Amino acid sequence: MELICEKGIGKTHAKWSPVCTAFYRLMPDIRIVQPIENEDARELKALCPLGVFDIEDLGKNKSRAVVGN
């Protein structure tokens, strides 16, 4: 990222008027690098209150954790 700052006053130009705010939003990148399966997957889902992780059913009584939301 490259940022350029310029100082000025609102009397000179409206772009320097202090009526506007800047904001940002964090966009996390969550990846599961090693498979988390069965009971560990259910525990991981229970630990995260925001519903980030979900459980995928693999059949034969097996399941694994995936990033849901």
ABEGO torsion letter per residue (X at the ends): XBBBBBBBBAAABAAABAABBBBBBBBBBBBBABBBBEAAAAAAAAABAAGABBBBBAEGGBBBBBBAX
